[in-house]
Amino acid sequence: SQTIHQWPATLVQPVGSPLSLECTVEGTSNPNLYWYRQAAGRGLQLLFYSVGIGQISSEVPQNLSASRPQDRQFILSSKKLLLSDSGFYLCAWSGDARSYNEQFFGPGTRLTVL
Amino acid sequence: AQRVTQPEKLLSVFKGAPVELKCNYSYSGSPELFWYVQYSRQRLQLLLRHISRESIKGFTADLNKGETSFHLKKPFAQEEDSAMYYCALSGRSSNYKLTFGKGTLLTVNP
């Protein structure tokens, strides 16, 4: 069966430090991958999505970047964190581009920037 | 641009009472609508999708294109229904990416 992992589960980082959050999927090939930020009262905001290795689409301008070095690995990064980067980050995957293949979410990473 | 509106941030009902979580959308074309749910300390997961026309855990949702709504309903709420509910929209014009509403936190009181 398919599973999705995210780590770390929680992270506290100082302003200006780099960031690397990792997401991996098991049990499927060539998934679509997504990074969301979930904020209370603001819902889920799609940050990046990828339909294949090295293919990244950014949805909103921001201080973050994403990479997909392997088929089932998706990384969210920043060179210098801002206070406003604090939040709950969710990774998700889906079978293909058609929406009726539902998205499956990871457990999330709680990032606090101090 | 596509948009999903969930007008209620919080909804509180008593066990056994009917519940309706509202969702309105804006989309040019034929949308695909979903309800996702996040129970306490669990992952966000799909509850139901309009294309399946199914009832899950007693919940149903009907797509009303005239009113551009996809409200989630359950005739008799249970305490275990307490969760955060997100309405989501997708379609061809957005390359089938999901657009989520801001969510409604449902609390079912005993």
Interface residues (C-beta under 8 A of the other chain):
Chain A: Y34 Q38 G41 R42 G43 L44 Q45 L46 Y49 E59 L90 A97 R98 S99 Y100 E102 Q103 F104 F105 G106 P107 G108
Chain B: Q6 K9 E32 F34 R43 L44 Q45 L46 R49 I51 Y86 S90 G91 N95 Y96 K97 L98 T99 F100 G101 K102 G103
